[in-house]
Amino acid sequence: MIAPIKTASRRNMLITSSLALGLLGLIILLALLETILHLLGFSYSSIPREVSVQFDDTVIHDMNKRSGRTVFEKDARLLWRLRPGATIGVQTVNAAGFLGRDFNPEAPLTIACCGDSCTALGLGPYPERLASDLELVLGSGRASILNAGIPGYSSLQGLRLLERLLEQNHFDYVSFYFGWNDHWQALSKPDSTFIQTSTPIVLIQNRLAFLRTYQLLVFLFKGVTGRAKIDPTRTGTEHYRVPLADFTTNLEQWVGLARRHHAVPILMTAPAGPDTESPTNDQTEPGSSDFLQHTATEFHVHKAYNQSVREVAARLEVGLLDLEHLFNESGQRFLIMNDGIHLAPAGLQLVSDNVLDFLIDQHALPADSLIKARARRTFSAHRPNVMTAAIEIEPSDLTGPPGQNRTLRVRLNNTGDTVWNTSSAYDFAIVRLGCSLYDRDGQLLERDYARFTLPHDCMPAETLEFDISLTLPAEPGHYRLEFDPVNEGVAWFKKWGSPVCSIRLHTT
């Protein structure tokens, strides 16, 4: 009876020894593989790595300092949010912490427009234009649009915000417009370093995600499923706010979150339009350059993010508004502001129109809704669309001594579809007649040589006739004066394709 016991004991010891040796060998192999991958510089990320790290309060202070007012306040989950009661341009932050109208969850049709400053800001942001058009089509109170755009937000912040929104309200549709802030370089670390989480699975992934071996396994798995891709945002030691692989995962989680709460997701690509002309007085995104280091835009990187949006939309069968393609194919002028990122008024309207069209395809609106909206909507300098003019200046040739004041006769016809407002609570979104000074060879000498106030608001098709007093240049010479109306803080009219009026000037 003793021999079998000794044999069993010896067998157990051999098994234990074999397992221990095998485990040790595996550890050595993994350590060797980890070292090799590290030396080769291999790195791949498929999830937002999140740990509890203190977000520096000075960042919020600097953002507000740059904005010139207290616009942002700290948020433990989202890093920052808009401060209720603050003003940005002509908009005021409501009690819920968003720009624009208060949200009515009881409306028959509810939409949350999530995004960054491209959604939040502009003269008539697209969520506001969408709300106005739905009111024209459906009547008052039949639809409620939440402008959930926050300046400076990345897709990770947008994902966390959507979680909060869906805990509080039901939405029929939710739209996604992110990308620009995701591929800006972070000052120190990616967004995911600062945003906290308590999800056990994500916490486990956090621990594993720092291992190159784990990253390799994930990469190989994604390769088998056709989802691995080269990430142009992971080069050298640079840190991007949300690397491309993380951006894709955020998209997938955003879609899944919306569907779990019975909301229809709408994905949008973010159009780009580089423009080299100097702005007149363009609005800039408050705080955009405070948290991130704004370098020259790498448009090839941005296109990779837009392509990720398309691929996720196709793979998950999600509604897609490919704004990058639509803007390129529209043939319209001045859809994007001078920074190449933020949408000009006509671009904002184009987004709103495409959302309306999407809702029609979803049978959420009558088939003639877009036609009715276009027939009934009106535009002003505060919420413009196309601003063009026909200008006549007399005399067309001007001669006089340097520094002399001369009176000119102006005939100005509104040939566009937008009312020219001449007053505002702020010093922008009003129309004035501008004058630029050029030398005889066409070299710009002074963009804002003179500004002239219009006699009163001017309706489409209306003509204004008035006199202006112009001071001639102090130096003798041959010049050219170029007259063009300007919507202050938005653009000169020639950006819409409006013809300018030039006169020759000789001072002796």
C-alpha positions as a printed NumPy array, in Angstrom:
array([[  0.   ,   0.   ,   0.   ],
       [  2.951,   2.348,   0.527],
       [  4.436,   2.064,  -2.972],
       [  1.386,   3.465,  -4.794],
       [  1.306,   6.466,  -2.4  ],
       [  4.997,   7.247,  -3.034],
       [  4.43 ,   6.865,  -6.77 ],
       [  1.475,   9.274,  -6.704],
       [  3.436,  11.743,  -4.593],
       [  6.393,  11.568,  -6.965],
       [  4.026,  12.06 ,  -9.92 ],
       [  2.492,  15.164,  -8.287],
       [  5.938,  16.559,  -7.615],
       [  6.923,  16.029, -11.229],
       [  3.743,  17.715, -12.444],
       [  4.285,  20.637, -10.074],
       [  7.913,  20.951, -11.129],
       [  6.956,  20.792, -14.789],
       [  4.31 ,  23.477, -14.311],
       [  6.744,  25.665, -12.394],
       [  9.43 ,  25.232, -15.034],
       [  6.879,  25.868, -17.781],
       [  5.632,  29.005, -16.015],
       [  9.182,  30.198, -15.498],
       [  9.967,  29.552, -19.142],
       [  6.839,  31.433, -20.196],
       [  7.782,  34.375, -17.982],
       [ 11.305,  34.411, -19.438],
       [  9.89 ,  34.178, -22.966],
       [  7.411,  37.017, -22.34 ],
       [ 10.137,  39.129, -20.718],
       [ 12.392,  38.499, -23.703],
       [  9.586,  39.331, -26.141],
       [  8.709,  42.449, -24.13 ],
       [ 12.339,  43.583, -24.279],
       [ 12.607,  42.944, -28.021],
       [  9.358,  44.835, -28.731],
       [ 10.532,  47.714, -26.574],
       [ 13.886,  47.887, -28.358],
       [ 12.125,  47.798, -31.728],
       [  9.922,  50.699, -30.619],
       [  6.689,  48.756, -31.192],
       [  3.609,  50.46 , -29.746],
       [ -0.082,  49.913, -30.382],
       [ -3.132,  51.156, -28.5  ],
       [ -6.689,  49.994, -28.975],
       [ -8.394,  51.354, -25.883],
       [ -8.342,  54.672, -24.054],
       [ -5.949,  54.002, -21.177],
       [ -7.407,  55.758, -18.15 ],
       [ -5.852,  56.289, -14.742],
       [ -6.667,  58.61 , -11.888],
       [ -4.383,  61.6  , -12.348],
       [ -4.889,  65.13 , -11.025],
       [ -5.871,  67.541, -13.818],
       [ -4.004,  70.793, -13.266],
       [ -6.314,  73.671, -12.239],
       [ -3.959,  76.129, -13.902],
       [ -5.058,  74.763, -17.289],
       [ -8.612,  75.992, -16.665],
       [ -7.263,  79.314, -15.421],
       [ -5.156,  79.728, -18.551],
       [ -8.099,  78.807, -20.798],
       [-10.255,  81.477, -19.168],
       [ -7.438,  83.996, -19.3  ],
       [ -7.048,  83.411, -23.013],
       [-10.818,  83.77 , -23.486],
       [-10.839,  87.095, -21.648],
       [-13.637,  85.939, -19.351],
       [-14.565,  83.036, -17.085],
       [-16.028,  80.643, -19.65 ],
       [-14.749,  77.259, -18.448],
       [-14.896,  75.477, -15.118],
       [-13.36 ,  72.211, -13.977],
       [-15.239,  68.92 , -14.255],
       [-13.834,  65.805, -12.569],
       [-15.211,  63.51 , -15.268],
       [-14.918,  65.683, -18.389],
       [-11.85 ,  67.799, -17.436],
       [-13.77 ,  70.999, -18.164],
       [-17.251,  72.233, -18.998],
       [-18.884,  75.539, -19.855],
       [-19.835,  77.778, -16.943],
       [-23.584,  78.574, -16.827],
       [-24.223,  82.251, -17.471],
       [-20.965,  82.797, -19.392],
       [-21.069,  84.356, -22.854],
       [-19.169,  83.292, -25.972],
       [-19.713,  85.664, -28.867],
       [-23.443,  86.339, -29.063],
       [-24.362,  83.122, -27.233],
       [-24.984,  82.557, -23.516],
       [-24.35 ,  79.305, -21.666],
       [-27.645,  78.03 , -20.247],
       [-28.253,  76.553, -16.8  ],
       [-27.417,  73.042, -18.041],
       [-23.971,  74.18 , -19.203],
       [-24.604,  74.317, -22.953],
       [-24.833,  77.07 , -25.541],
       [-28.149,  77.901, -27.147],
       [-31.699,  76.923, -26.301],
       [-32.787,  75.003, -23.238],
       [-33.469,  71.353, -23.988],
       [-37.051,  70.065, -23.726],
       [-37.026,  66.28 , -23.157],
       [-40.81 ,  66.127, -23.659],
       [-40.681,  67.226, -27.301],
       [-41.806,  64.563, -29.822],
       [-38.441,  64.749, -31.626],
       [-35.213,  65.124, -29.613],
       [-31.655,  65.384, -30.919],
       [-28.301,  65.826, -29.14 ],
       [-25.59 ,  67.347, -31.341],
       [-22.273,  66.294, -29.779],
       [-19.006,  67.837, -30.872],
       [-16.292,  70.399, -30.319],
       [-16.205,  74.111, -31.207],
       [-17.222,  73.294, -34.802],
       [-20.577,  72.28 , -33.327],
       [-20.748,  74.732, -30.438],
       [-19.709,  77.987, -32.086],
       [-20.276,  80.132, -35.149],
       [-22.804,  82.714, -36.208],
       [-25.811,  80.446, -36.011],
       [-24.227,  77.103, -35.027],
       [-25.661,  74.226, -37.002],
       [-27.729,  72.895, -34.034],
       [-29.373,  76.325, -33.75 ],
       [-30.039,  76.467, -37.486],
       [-31.458,  72.944, -37.33 ],
       [-33.753,  73.919, -34.443],
       [-35.001,  76.97 , -36.356],
       [-35.695,  74.959, -39.505],
       [-37.533,  72.24 , -37.571],
       [-39.667,  74.927, -35.974],
       [-40.533,  76.278, -39.428],
       [-41.462,  72.796, -40.643],
       [-43.084,  71.184, -37.572],
       [-44.219,  74.151, -35.534],
       [-43.166,  75.425, -32.129],
       [-42.355,  72.831, -29.443],
       [-42.44 ,  69.835, -31.782],
       [-38.673,  69.294, -31.76 ],
       [-35.886,  70.074, -29.288],
       [-32.21 ,  70.235, -30.222],
       [-29.432,  70.184, -27.622],
       [-26.22 ,  71.875, -28.72 ],
       [-23.878,  69.526, -26.838],
       [-20.76 ,  70.936, -28.474],
       [-18.013,  72.052, -26.075],
       [-14.968,  74.018, -27.328],
       [-11.779,  71.995, -27.137],
       [-13.434,  68.597, -26.608],
       [-11.931,  65.391, -27.957],
       [-13.874,  62.231, -28.836],
       [-13.06 ,  60.783, -25.399],
       [-14.598,  63.779, -23.649],
       [-17.551,  63.532, -26.034],
       [-18.009,  59.864, -25.125],
       [-18.022,  60.645, -21.406],
       [-20.427,  63.555, -21.967],
       [-22.818,  61.314, -23.9  ],
       [-22.792,  58.863, -20.992],
       [-23.898,  61.688, -18.709],
       [-26.539,  62.963, -21.117],
       [-28.111,  59.538, -21.624],
       [-28.284,  59.011, -17.872],
       [-30.49 ,  62.097, -17.654],
       [-32.546,  62.18 , -20.866],
       [-33.75 ,  60.156, -23.826],
       [-32.75 ,  61.285, -27.309],
       [-34.138,  60.032, -30.592],
       [-30.924,  60.921, -32.443],
       [-27.372,  61.778, -31.386],
       [-24.766,  63.197, -33.775],
       [-20.97 ,  62.877, -33.563],
       [-18.663,  65.625, -34.912],
       [-15.123,  65.231, -33.525],
       [-11.608,  64.776, -34.826],
       [ -9.691,  68.046, -34.849],
       [ -8.889,  68.155, -31.145],
       [ -8.12 ,  64.43 , -31.091],
       [ -5.009,  64.731, -33.23 ],
       [ -3.576,  67.909, -31.763],
       [ -0.418,  67.347, -29.798],
       [ -1.019,  67.268, -26.039],
       [  1.118,  69.444, -23.804],
       [  2.287,  66.393, -21.855],
       [  0.072,  63.294, -22.022],
       [ -2.985,  62.023, -23.925],
       [ -6.476,  62.891, -22.699],
       [ -6.998,  59.367, -21.401],
       [ -4.303,  59.941, -18.787],
       [ -6.405,  62.606, -17.116],
       [ -9.919,  61.163, -17.397],
       [-10.891,  58.853, -14.556],
       [-12.952,  55.687, -14.682],
       [-14.199,  53.036, -12.292],
       [-15.124,  50.328, -14.806],
       [-13.396,  47.065, -13.699],
       [-12.769,  45.832, -17.25 ],
       [-11.182,  49.128, -18.26 ],
       [ -9.053,  49.107, -15.094],
       [ -7.755,  45.625, -15.981],
       [ -7.078,  46.784, -19.533],
       [ -5.187,  49.752, -18.112],
       [ -2.776,  47.43 , -16.33 ],
       [ -2.251,  45.209, -19.36 ],
       [ -2.153,  47.995, -21.939],
       [  1.284,  49.145, -20.83 ],
       [  2.788,  45.752, -21.827],
       [  4.13 ,  45.671, -25.402],
       [  3.32 ,  41.942, -25.58 ],
       [ -0.326,  42.64 , -24.81 ],
       [ -0.315,  45.411, -27.431],
       [  1.112,  42.947, -29.977],
       [ -1.607,  40.385, -29.231],
       [ -4.306,  43.022, -29.639],
       [ -2.712,  44.215, -32.873],
       [ -2.596,  40.655, -34.266],
       [ -6.226,  40.068, -33.269],
       [ -7.294,  43.288, -34.951],
       [ -5.262,  42.273, -37.992],
       [ -7.178,  38.978, -38.242],
       [-10.489,  40.843, -37.972],
       [ -9.353,  43.452, -40.474],
       [ -9.354,  46.313, -37.986],
       [ -5.657,  46.933, -37.324],
       [ -4.143,  49.96 , -39.038],
       [ -1.005,  52.034, -39.029],
       [ -1.445,  54.906, -36.587],
       [  0.132,  58.116, -37.939],
       [ -0.332,  59.771, -34.534],
       [  2.128,  57.455, -32.776],
       [  5.514,  58.647, -33.916],
       [  8.593,  58.996, -31.739],
       [  7.894,  60.446, -28.327],
       [  5.058,  62.741, -29.41 ],
       [  1.738,  62.543, -27.555],
       [ -1.529,  63.226, -29.305],
       [ -4.647,  63.923, -27.316],
       [ -6.388,  60.846, -28.715],
       [ -4.314,  58.55 , -30.981],
       [ -6.074,  57.134, -34.024],
       [ -6.621,  53.636, -32.6  ],
       [ -8.18 ,  55.14 , -29.469],
       [-10.306,  57.455, -31.616],
       [-11.681,  54.428, -33.478],
       [-12.492,  52.68 , -30.201],
       [-14.204,  55.831, -28.901],
       [-16.333,  55.854, -32.055],
       [-17.33 ,  52.23 , -31.579],
       [-18.179,  52.761, -27.91 ],
       [-20.1  ,  55.947, -28.759],
       [-22.248,  54.067, -31.288],
       [-22.856,  51.177, -28.883],
       [-23.786,  53.555, -26.064],
       [-26.312,  55.394, -28.227],
       [-27.933,  52.188, -29.42 ],
       [-28.181,  50.741, -25.909],
       [-30.221,  53.803, -25.007],
       [-32.39 ,  53.433, -28.131],
       [-30.972,  56.537, -29.859],
       [-30.056,  56.562, -33.546],
       [-26.372,  57.533, -33.955],
       [-25.254,  59.858, -36.749],
       [-21.531,  60.009, -37.524],
       [-19.976,  62.999, -39.322],
       [-16.581,  63.529, -40.869],
       [-14.983,  66.912, -40.132],
       [-14.256,  68.882, -43.329],
       [-11.045,  70.833, -43.79 ],
       [-10.361,  73.839, -45.958],
       [ -6.971,  75.55 , -45.71 ],
       [ -7.129,  79.248, -46.503],
       [ -4.177,  81.586, -46.653],
       [ -6.064,  84.883, -46.642],
       [ -5.808,  86.836, -43.419],
       [ -9.033,  87.014, -41.406],
       [-10.76 ,  90.323, -40.796],
       [-11.433,  89.698, -37.143],
       [-12.216,  86.011, -37.005],
       [-13.498,  84.374, -33.849],
       [-11.136,  81.831, -32.381],
       [-11.98 ,  78.827, -30.28 ],
       [-11.748,  79.757, -26.587],
       [ -9.209,  77.587, -24.862],
       [ -8.234,  75.655, -27.957],
       [ -4.551,  76.531, -27.697],
       [ -4.373,  76.393, -23.918],
       [ -4.616,  72.647, -23.339],
       [ -2.956,  71.643, -26.553],
       [  0.011,  72.795, -28.502],
       [ -1.369,  74.237, -31.742],
       [  1.078,  73.441, -34.519],
       [  0.549,  73.542, -38.264],
       [ -2.357,  71.277, -39.154],
       [ -1.311,  67.923, -40.583],
       [ -4.154,  67.417, -43.001],
       [ -3.015,  63.926, -43.97 ],
       [ -3.432,  62.913, -40.318],
       [ -6.861,  64.523, -40.208],
       [ -7.897,  62.569, -43.283],
       [ -6.924,  59.354, -41.478],
       [ -9.326,  60.246, -38.664],
       [-12.107,  60.974, -41.149],
       [-11.419,  57.642, -42.829],
       [-11.807,  55.954, -39.452],
       [-15.256,  57.533, -39.134],
       [-16.233,  56.134, -42.537],
       [-14.951,  52.66 , -41.701],
       [-16.754,  52.513, -38.358],
       [-19.966,  53.735, -39.991],
       [-19.73 ,  51.023, -42.658],
       [-18.733,  48.256, -40.239],
       [-21.436,  49.052, -37.676],
       [-24.034,  50.104, -40.276],
       [-24.412,  53.602, -38.862],
       [-25.813,  56.668, -40.597],
       [-22.947,  58.737, -42.024],
       [-22.848,  62.366, -43.095],
       [-19.558,  62.52 , -44.974],
       [-19.171,  66.28 , -44.655],
       [-15.596,  66.209, -45.963],
       [-16.88 ,  64.77 , -49.239],
       [-20.033,  66.907, -49.32 ],
       [-18.096,  70.133, -48.799],
       [-15.592,  69.221, -51.513],
       [-18.352,  68.367, -53.987],
       [-20.809,  71.194, -53.177],
       [-19.23 ,  73.816, -55.423],
       [-20.183,  76.51 , -52.901],
       [-17.796,  79.279, -51.849],
       [-16.637,  80.046, -48.335],
       [-17.854,  76.997, -46.411],
       [-14.931,  76.994, -43.959],
       [-13.329,  79.854, -42.035],
       [ -9.792,  81.118, -42.613],
       [ -8.339,  78.722, -40.02 ],
       [ -9.322,  75.79 , -42.244],
       [-11.189,  74.146, -39.358],
       [-14.264,  76.034, -38.195],
       [-17.317,  76.309, -40.41 ],
       [-18.34 ,  79.525, -42.12 ],
       [-22.051,  80.464, -42.108],
       [-22.769,  78.739, -45.425],
       [-20.971,  75.637, -44.12 ],
       [-23.048,  75.634, -40.94 ],
       [-26.206,  75.833, -43.051],
       [-24.995,  73.002, -45.273],
       [-24.55 ,  70.762, -42.212],
       [-28.041,  71.631, -40.966],
       [-29.526,  70.904, -44.393],
       [-27.836,  67.498, -44.53 ],
       [-29.114,  66.582, -41.06 ],
       [-32.617,  67.541, -42.215],
       [-32.144,  65.374, -45.285],
       [-30.999,  62.472, -43.078],
       [-34.11 ,  62.825, -40.886],
       [-36.271,  62.771, -44.009],
       [-34.599,  59.529, -45.121],
       [-35.305,  58.138, -41.637],
       [-39.006,  59.061, -42.089],
       [-38.756,  61.3  , -39.026],
       [-39.869,  64.285, -41.145],
       [-42.206,  64.786, -44.113],
       [-40.564,  64.421, -47.523],
       [-40.939,  68.128, -48.37 ],
       [-39.433,  69.405, -45.101],
       [-36.182,  70.685, -46.586],
       [-38.013,  72.48 , -49.393],
       [-40.336,  74.168, -46.883],
       [-37.477,  75.15 , -44.589],
       [-35.529,  76.756, -47.427],
       [-38.59 ,  78.688, -48.574],
       [-39.418,  80.021, -45.105],
       [-36.037,  80.698, -43.476],
       [-34.506,  84.153, -43.226],
       [-30.899,  85.189, -42.658],
       [-29.282,  88.123, -40.904],
       [-25.728,  89.275, -40.231],
       [-26.054,  87.534, -36.849],
       [-26.96 ,  84.282, -38.619],
       [-25.908,  84.761, -42.235],
       [-25.877,  82.569, -45.285],
       [-24.684,  84.235, -48.513],
       [-23.678,  87.897, -48.423],
       [-23.02 ,  89.588, -51.782],
       [-23.267,  93.162, -53.031],
       [-23.049,  95.361, -56.104],
       [-20.985,  98.505, -55.412],
       [-20.594, 101.785, -57.286],
       [-18.228, 104.546, -56.099],
       [-18.034, 108.034, -57.595],
       [-15.649, 109.396, -58.648],
       [-13.789, 106.347, -59.977],
       [-10.537, 108.336, -60.268],
       [ -9.37 , 110.4  , -57.336],
       [ -6.602, 113.005, -57.18 ],
       [ -5.609, 115.247, -54.321],
       [ -2.897, 116.317, -51.91 ],
       [ -1.722, 113.84 , -49.221],
       [ -3.852, 113.803, -46.068],
       [ -6.805, 115.63 , -47.627],
       [-10.395, 114.59 , -46.759],
       [-12.525, 113.799, -49.804],
       [-16.226, 113.004, -50.117],
       [-17.266, 110.003, -52.212],
       [-20.743, 108.882, -53.294],
       [-21.622, 105.224, -52.636],
       [-24.369, 103.132, -54.22 ],
       [-24.625,  99.732, -52.503],
       [-27.082,  97.009, -53.552],
       [-27.769,  93.886, -51.433],
       [-27.678,  91.056, -53.985],
       [-27.548,  88.215, -51.438],
       [-30.123,  86.479, -49.214],
       [-29.058,  87.966, -45.876],
       [-30.213,  91.109, -44.072],
       [-27.322,  93.495, -43.353],
       [-27.646,  94.443, -39.692],
       [-25.897,  97.665, -38.667],
       [-26.116,  97.316, -34.885],
       [-25.375,  94.611, -32.336],
       [-24.782,  94.195, -28.619],
       [-21.246,  93.209, -29.636],
       [-18.807,  94.727, -32.097],
       [-19.191,  91.962, -34.649],
       [-21.918,  90.39 , -36.778],
       [-22.675,  93.851, -38.167],
       [-22.126,  95.034, -41.734],
       [-19.925,  97.993, -42.627],
       [-18.35 ,  99.152, -45.867],
       [-14.628,  98.455, -45.763],
       [-11.782,  99.968, -47.73 ],
       [ -8.33 ,  98.452, -48.371],
       [ -5.3  , 100.323, -49.69 ],
       [ -3.007,  98.892, -52.417],
       [ -0.057, 100.322, -54.276],
       [ -0.123, 100.741, -58.059],
       [  1.332,  97.218, -58.522],
       [ -1.411,  95.552, -56.487],
       [  0.596,  95.054, -53.301],
       [ -1.615,  95.273, -50.204],
       [ -0.497,  98.154, -47.98 ],
       [ -3.303,  98.277, -45.426],
       [ -6.208,  95.849, -45.187],
       [ -8.35 ,  97.967, -42.849],
       [ -7.602, 101.368, -44.327],
       [-11.104, 102.67 , -43.534],
       [-14.513, 101.522, -42.286],
       [-17.84 , 103.239, -42.98 ],
       [-21.14 , 102.75 , -41.148],
       [-24.211, 102.08 , -43.291],
       [-27.199, 104.441, -42.922],
       [-29.504, 101.631, -41.725],
       [-30.198,  97.893, -42.005],
       [-30.386,  96.738, -45.594],
       [-32.791,  94.048, -46.784],
       [-32.057,  91.672, -49.687],
       [-32.557,  93.475, -53.038],
       [-32.501,  96.877, -51.306],
       [-30.129,  99.641, -52.468],
       [-28.445, 102.169, -50.178],
       [-27.083, 105.515, -51.394],
       [-24.907, 107.616, -49.064],
       [-21.79 , 109.775, -48.846],
       [-18.52 , 108.832, -47.136],
       [-15.566, 110.967, -46.082],
       [-12.159, 109.471, -46.915],
       [ -8.729, 110.703, -45.787],
       [ -6.108, 110.352, -48.525],
       [ -2.764, 108.657, -47.728],
       [ -0.107, 110.835, -46.122],
       [  2.577, 109.898, -48.672],
       [  2.486, 111.04 , -52.325],
       [  2.086, 108.262, -54.863],
       [ -0.166, 106.149, -57.05 ],
       [ -2.602, 103.863, -55.202],
       [ -5.668, 101.708, -55.635],
       [ -8.582, 101.748, -53.176],
       [-10.655,  98.557, -52.942],
       [-14.148,  98.81 , -51.452],
       [-15.917,  95.729, -50.125],
       [-18.592,  95.297, -47.415],
       [-17.51 ,  93.282, -44.376],
       [-19.519,  91.317, -41.837],
       [-17.404,  92.166, -38.802],
       [-15.865,  89.117, -37.178],
       [-16.938,  86.882, -40.058],
       [-15.503,  87.844, -43.445],
       [-15.241,  90.295, -46.267],
       [-18.035,  89.825, -48.786],
       [-15.589,  88.821, -51.535],
       [-15.205,  85.529, -49.667],
       [-18.732,  84.744, -50.871],
       [-17.729,  85.639, -54.438],
       [-19.05 ,  89.184, -54.198],
       [-17.368,  91.614, -56.637],
       [-15.312,  94.45 , -55.163],
       [-15.192,  98.017, -56.425],
       [-11.777,  99.598, -57.056],
       [-10.883, 103.209, -57.814],
       [ -7.57 , 104.765, -58.758],
       [ -5.943, 107.285, -56.445],
       [ -3.073, 109.698, -57.056],
       [ -1.748, 111.94 , -54.282],
       [  0.63 , 114.751, -55.173]])
